[in-house]
């Protein structure tokens, strides 16, 4: 038995029964990383010494009988989540040598459970992209086909879980950056409600949209990790002061009588036929379980992508203005004066996609264009939220494709930003409306590439979408990646 392929709860049982130690499990993962990550490029930084030290400490806790759900479990962390004493690069030359002096709140929460951090995994630069090919350091591959992208921006997180290079991972989701790579890599990815998890220590892209979430082998594993990181935080003013439920509490409960919405726009032109067929087939499985399928409409979907990119780019312009080569980050060797130094530092430190978003954001916020572009985008945000609210008056959850296609080739779409942006059509509305959503595998195309479906829920109702995803996963046979 290859222990690295097990789910978190199965590893928990083995640890608690003393069949294996945390150190032994950690060494198995580290050896697998050494063996195959040269092909995948999931990790930017492997923290071997730290991981082994944490595993030894975790084993003491296990031996004392005080183990929690994640004690001794080896996890991977997306490289835009600050880790004290460990490089956090955001896959950018701008932060190539940045070592945070503090932990993100989610890391403190995980450390309180004595997890084992295997390392920091790759992503699109500053989380801007859907392929992980804009990374300055590790252009991650898809475990199902090394010639295809893993998705993004949390491509390293999804790829590492899919290839069993960790038991689970943290990612971040601004417009689908957990769910889309989960779909491409054949794993489960959970984006919580905005405000459910603290963003303190998450390097900001678009502050009104960013949300830390989890990626695992299945919905149950994602729920276990969410239990550990959710909750109020005095360091983040946007975290909701709401009670945190046990996100596994509805797992195994019947979905009979549940109403599942199918918005017709998510199944229209632009969605590949094999993706559409797989998701609709999954809806029939839910129907056979006693759920009621409800056809509905979301007219504003056609405006979702431009609305999202205007809002996110405007916020990114503001958030990335702090990287000027003066206080921290890359500092250019060139520049005869203050302004040249800043211009050269930013020009050398940022990649093409980040520069493109900064330009778009500045344009949208500039005098004479603010009302025409950014103002209308905000109005559309309200409209999209309203349409979701109307659907949820009649239905419990919403079922959609996660992405219009399966994972595409590494050299495809990269040179066509408009095409890349349009590929986010199925995911961005969830962030715009601050809703929770989970993506899980519902099929494979003729080439054996995974197809993902998304279950969208009401605000702060993560337990229901986890329940619905788990119900499908229990009867679906996962095909392991080829690597």
N, C-alpha and C positions, 0 to 999 in steps of 0.2 A: 504493500500500500504506500502510495506517495502522499505523505502527510500534507504537502503544500497544496494539494488539490481540494482539501477538506474545507467545509464551511466553518465560520467562526464558532458556532455553537457546538460543532463536533470536536473542534480543537479544545474548546472549554471543558468538555466532558473528559477528554484524554488527559488534560492537565490536572483536573481535579481528582481523577482516579489514579494519578501518578503513573499512568502508562508511559508517559513521556514528560520530559522537563521542558521548561520554557527555553533554556539554553539550547537543548537539542533541536527544538523546532526552529529557533532563530538561525542556527547553523544550517539547517536544511534550506531555508529561504535564501540565506546569503550564498550558499553554494550554487543554488539554482540561478541567482542573479549573475554570479560570475560565469556560469555556463552559457546562458542564452541572452543576457541583456546586451551583449555586444552586437547582436543582430537587431534587437528591438529598439534599443536606446530609450527605454522608459525612464531610467534614472539619470538625474544630473549629478546628484551627490549621494553616495552610499555611505551611511554612518556605521560602519562595521563595529568599531570599538565601542561606540556609544550604545549600539544595539545589544551587544553581548553584556555590557555592564548593566543595562536596564533589565535584560533577561535574568541575570543573576539576582538582582534586587526583587524582580517580580516573583521568582521562585521562592524567595524567603517569605513573601506575603502569602503565596499559595500554601506553603508548608505550615504556616501559622493558622490556616483555615479562614483567612479574611479576604479571599479572592473575590473580586467583582467580575462583571461580565467580560471585561476586556483585559483583565490582569494577565500579563504574559503573552498577549496576542500581538504578532508582528504586523504593523501597519505601514503604509506609505503615505506621505504628505505632499500635497501639491506645493510647488515651489513659489507660491505667492502668499503662503501662510507663514508668518514669522515664527522662527524657532530659535530660542536663545542659544547663542554660541555656535549655531550651524548656519552656513550660508543660505540666504534666501535671495535668489537672483531674478525671479519673475521671467526667467529665460531671456534676459536682456543684458546686453553689454553695459547698459547704464548701471546695473546693480551687480555686475559680475563678481565683485569682491565684498558685497555688503553682508556683514554678519550682525544680525539684530542683537541688541543688548537686552531684549525682553521676549517673552512668549506671547503669542496670540492667546486670547482667552480659551479658545477650543483646545489649544495645546496644554494649557494648565489643567483643564478638565480631564483630558486624556491621561496626563501625567498623574493625576490624583487616583486614577485607576491602575497605574503601573503598566501602561502599554509599552510595547517595544517599537521604537521608530527605526525602520530599516533605512530610511533615507528620504530625500526630496526628489519628486518626480517631475518630469518635463511638462511643458505647456506651451501654448502660443504666447508670444511675447506680451507681457502685461495683460494676458488673458484675451488678447484681441486676435481672433481667428477661429476657424472651425476645422483645423487640420493638424495642428501641432507642428506644422512645417515653417512657421514664422519664428520658432525657437532659435536663439542664437547659439545654443549649445548641444541640444539633442533632438534631432528631427525623428520623432518616434514613429515606429511602424505598427501595422495592424497584425496581431498574432494569427489571425485567420488567413492572411495573405500579406507577406512582407513587401509586396509591391503596391499596397494600398495604405491610405492614411488611417489612423485610429480615431479620427475626429478631434474635436477640440472645443474649448481650449484645454479641458482636463484630459487630454489624450494620454499623457503619461500615467495618470491615475487609472483610467479605464484599461489601458494596455497591460499594466502591471497586475491588475486583478484578474484579467482574462487569461494571462499567461502564467498565473499562479506564482508571481514574484512577490506577493504579499497576501495576507488573509483578507484585507480590506483597505480602503483608501479614503482620504478626504479630498474633495475637489471644491471648486467654486463655480457658481452658475449665474451669469449675467443675462444671457439670452438663450440658454440651452446648453451651456458649456459642461454640464454634468450629463444631461440626458442624451444629447446627440452622440458623444463618444461611447456612452454605455450601449447605445443602439448599434453603433458600428462595430464594437468589440464583443458583443454578445454577453454583456453583463447587465446588472441592474443598477440604476442610478437614481438617487432621490434628491430632489430639490425641495427643501422645506419652504413653508410660508415665509415671506419677508418679515423679519423681526423675530423669528423662532430661535435663531442661532446668532450669537454675538459676532459682529464683524470686526471687533477690536483685534488688531494685528493682522487682518487681511489687507494686503496692499490694494488700495482702491483703484478700480477701473471706473465704474459708474455707480455712485453711492446709493442711488435710489433703486437700483436693480440687483446689485451684487448680493449673493447669499451663499454661505458655505453649506455643503451637503456631503452625502456619503455615496460611495460606490462599493458594491459587494457582489458575491456570487448569486445572491437572491434578495428578495424583499425583506425577509426575516433578518438577514445579516445587516442590511441597511438600517433597519429599525433599531437593532441592538446598538449600532454606532451612534444613531441619532439620540438615543436615550442618554448617551454619555456626554454629548456636546450641547444639547438644547438647554434653554433657560435664560432667565434675566441676568443682565450684567451691568453693573454701575458704570462701566467704562464705555458703554455704547448706548447713546441716547435713543437709538432706533429700535432697541430690543423691547419686545412686548412684555409687559408685566402680567403674564398669564401662567396659570398652573401648567406644568409639563406632565402630560399623561405618560403611561407606559405605552410606547408606540407599538409594542408587540401584542397589546391586549385584545385586539380583534382578530388576530391571526387564527385561522381555523374555523371561524364563525361562518355560517351559511350566508350567501349573498342573495338568497331567495327573496324576491319582492323588491330588490334594489333596482332603481331606475338609472340606466346608463345612457347618456346622451351621445349621439353621433352627429356632430355638426357637418352638414353636407359640404361646406367649403373646404374642409380638411381632406376630402376624398375626391376633389375635382381635378381639373387639368393641372399638370405640373407634378402630380404624385405618380411615381412609377407603378405600373400595373401590378407587379408582383408584391410591392409594398401594400398597395390598396387591398389586394386579395387576401394577404396574410392577416391584416388587421380586421377586415370584415369577417374572416373565418374565425378569428378569436372572439369577435362579438357574438357569433353564433354559439360558441362554446359557453359563453356567459349566459346566453339565452337558455341553453340546455341545463344550466345550473339553477334556473328559476328567476334570473334577472329579466327585467323588461327593457327592451331597446327602444329608445325614443329619438326619432329623427328631428333635427332642429337646424337652425341657421345662425350664422355669425357673419353678417354682411361686412363688418369692418376688417375682416381678416386680410383683405386685399391691400389695406393701408398699413398693416402691422409692421412690415419690414422697414419702410421709410421712416415711420414714426419711431421705431426702436433705434435705428441708427442715428437719427437726429438727436434724440434724448441722450443715448449712451455716449455719443461722440462729444456732445456739449459738456457732459459731466467729466469725461476723460480729459478734455482740454484743460479744465480747471484742476483736476487731481494731478495731472502730470506736469503742471507748471512748477511744481516744487523741485523737479529734477533739473537743476541749472548749473551743475558743476561747481557750485560754491560750497554748499553745506555738506553734501554727501553724494555718492554716486560717481559716475565717470566724469573725470575732469580732463579736458583737452590740453594737449601740450602747445597748442597753437592759439593765438589771439593776442593782439597788441593792446587791447583795452577790455574793459569790463563787458561790454556788449558783444564783442567778438568772441570772448571766452565762453559766454553763455551759448551763443549761436553754434560755435564749433563743438562744444560739449554735447549739446542736444543733437546736433547733426551726426556726430560720430556714435553717440550712445544709443539712439533709437533706430529701429529697423523701419523698412518701408511701410509696413501696415500700420504701425503706430503713428508714423508721420502723417499718413493718409487720414487717420481718424482725427488727429489734432487739427489738421487743416479743415476738415469737414466741420468739426465742432466750432472752431473759430469763425468760420463762415456763417454758420447758423446763428451764432450769438452776436454777430456784428451789427452795427447800426444800419438800419434800413432793411435787414433781412430777419431780424429776431421775430417779429410778428408773423411774417410770411412763412417761416419754416419752424422755428422752435415753438412758437406760440401755438401753431396748428398741431404740432406733434403732441403737445401737452393736452390739447382738446381731444385728440384722438385717444390718448391714454384714458381719459375719463369715459369716452364712448365705448372703448373695448371693455373696460371694467364693468360698465353698465350692462353690456350684452352678456357677459359671463354671469352677472347677478341674475339676469332674467332667466337664463338656462337653469341656474341652480335653484330657482323657485319651484321648478318642476322635477328636477333630477338630482340624484345623489352624487354622481361622478360623471366625468366626460371622457370618452375614449377617442383617441386620434392616433395617426402615425406619429412617430418621433421625428423622422426625417423623410424627405420626399424620395430618397434613394438609399441604397446600401452604400458602404464605404467605397469611395472612388479612388482611382489611381493616384499615386503620389504626384505625378506631373500634370494631372488634370485640374482645371479650375483655378490653379494658383495664380495664373497671370490674368484672371478675369474677376476682379473684385465684385462686380455687380452680380455675377452668377454665384459667387461664394456667399454674398449677403442674402440672396434670394433663397438659398438653401436653408436658411433659418426660419422659414415661414411657419413651420409647425411648432416651434418652441418659444418664440419671443413674446407671444401674448401672455404667457404664464407669468413672466417677469414683469411685464407692463402692468398686469392686474394684481401683482403681489401674491399669487396663488401657489399652493404646493402641487407638485407633480412628480410622478415616478415613471421611469421607462424600464421595460423589461422585454426580453426577447419573445417574439411570437411566431417566428418562422425563419426560413433560410431560402435564398434565391437559388437559381440553377447552378451557380458557381460555389454554393456552400457558404455564402456570406450572410451574417445575421441580419434580421429585420426586427426593428424595435417598435413597440407601441407604447403610448403614453396614457396614463390615467391621471386626470386632473381633478383636484378636489376643491372643496370650499376652504376659505381661509382657516388655518389652524386645525384642519381636519385631516392631518397626515395619517391617523389611524385607519381611516376608511380606504384611502388609496393603497395603503400597505396591505390591508385585508384583501382588496380586489386583485392586486398584483399577485399576492401569494396564492390565491385561489386558482389562478391560471397556471402559475408555475408548478403547482403540485401535480398537474396532469400533462405538463409539457416536457418533452425529452430534449435536454440540452446536448448539442454536439460540441465536443471540446475543440479548441483551436488546434491547428496543425503543427504549431511549433513545439 
